[in-house]
Amino acid sequence: MESIKNINDLVKALQFDTLAGLAEHLRNEIYPVTIEHEWGHITLRTDADRVPFTKVLYFPFSESDYEDALVGLQCVTDYAMHEGYENTHKDLFKELALRYAEKHGIIEYKVNSNYMEYWSLYEEGFYFYRVDLNTDGKCQVCHLEWHKEDGYPIPAFLVTREGHTLYNYFEG
């Protein structure tokens, strides 16, 4: 299967003459989807009331990656329309956080709305990361210096009852 490296490759792989033709096709899905493209990625977004889900695909990707993203958006939109956005939102982001954690070796984390948040301990200290589960975009939010050999106390919220350090070691 050939890799899709840009928006023109996607249009051609899906057998449309123009991007406008592909966009029109997506608007006619069971739950309408819009496609936006910027350099390096596309964003698929549902238009259905109360269920604004998105999926970002970074180039290069395969046609099956695209199909999986589109089917996933349709399924989660259908579920949300019947079960309510709040339930879908919570369950969806828990699943996305688990997948991200498994992929990146993160053991302890929390899901806060559409963000996965976790602390990691490196030689130079603790880092707090937040991952936007809509885009898989990770950003470093905070850094706490800590060096065991210097005798600095570990922050209390990062210590178990037994006195062990919580969270991910050199991961993330």
N, C-alpha and C positions, 0 to 999 in steps of 0.2 A: 504494500500500500504506500502510495506516494505521500510525502509530507507537504502540508499546506503552509507555505512560508509567508503569505501576505493575503490581503483581501481579494485580489484578483484571482489567485489560485483557488480560493474558496468558491468564488462565483463560478469559475470554470469547472471545478470538481463536482459542484451540485447541478451542473448543466443549465445555468442561466446565462442569458446574454449580457445582462447588466446587474450592477449592485441594486438598482431600483427594482428590478424584477425579483431578486431574492428577497428584498425588503417587503415587497407586496405579498409574496408567497407567505412570509412569516406572519404578516398581519392577518392573514386568512386562516391561521391555525385555529384549533378549537378554543384555545386561550391565546389571544394575540401576543406576539413577541416582536419587540423591536431589536434591531441590530445597530450597534454603533461601533465604529472602528477608529482607532488611533494608531499611531506608529507603535508596532510591537504587540498589539492585542486587539481582540474584539470583545464586546460586551453584549450578551443576550439578556434582554429584560422583559419580564411579563408586564402587560398593560392592564391586567384584570383588576377590578376594584378591590381594594383592601389587601392585595397580595403582591407587593412590589418586590419580587425575587429577581436576583441577577446571577449570572454566571459569566466569569471572565475566562477567556481562553487566550493564552499567550502563544504567539507564533514561535517555532513551528508546532503544529499539532496535526493529528490525522483526521480523516473524514469520520472515523468511528468516534474519536474524541468529541467532535462536533455533534454527532448524532446522540451520543450519551448525554451531553450537556442539554440539548434541546428536549430530549425525552424526559430527563430529570426535571427540567423546568415545568414541563407540562404536567408531570405527575404530582409534583409538590404544589402546583397551582390548583390542580383538581382537588387534592386533599384539603388544601386551605379553604377553598370555596365551600366545601361540605363540612369541615370540622372547625373552621375558624382560624384566623391568622395567628392568634396568640399561641395556640397549641402547636401548630405547624412550625412556627418561628422557633419556639423553644426546642422541640425535638430535632428539627433540622440542624440547628447550630450545635447541639450536643453531638450529633453524628459527625458533622464536619470537623469539630474539635478533636474527636477521637481519631479520625483519619489523619489529621495533621499531626497529632501526637505520635501515632504509630509510625508515620513516615519519618519524623524527625527525632525519634527517640526521647520524647518528653514523657515523663512518668506522672508528675503531679502538676495539675493546672486547674483553672476554674473557667467556666463559661459565664460571661457577663454580657447579656443581650447578644449582639452579633460578634462579640470579641472573645477570643481565648486569651487568658492572661496567665503568665507563669514567671517564676523566678528561676534563675540558673546561677550556680556557683562556679566561678572561674578563679584562677590564681589571683587575679587582681581584685576580686570582690564579687558581690551579688549584682546581677543584672535583672531588671524587671522588663519583660517583653509583653507586647500586646499585638495580637494577630487579628486583623479584620477578616472574618471568615467568609465574607462576600467576595473578597478579592485575593485572599491568601497573602495579603500585604502585611509584613511584619515590621514593627518599629520598636526601637529601644526607648522605654519611657523613663527609666531611672537606673542609676548605678550607685551602689553603696560600697565604698572601699572596705575591705576587710582582709587582714593578713593574720593568720593563726599565730605565726611566730612573733608578731608584735604584741600579742596579748589583747587585741581588741575584742570586746564581747560580741558575740553573734546577736543580731537584733532578735528580741524576744519572740516576735511573730514568725521567725524562721527556725524555731527550736521546738522539738517535741517535748512531751512531759518527761521523757527519760533523758533529755539533754542532748539528743542527737540533732544534727542539722537536717532540716527539711529540704525538699525540692531537688531539682535536677543538677547533677554534677557534670560540668563541661558539656552540656547538651543544649541544643536549641539554636 
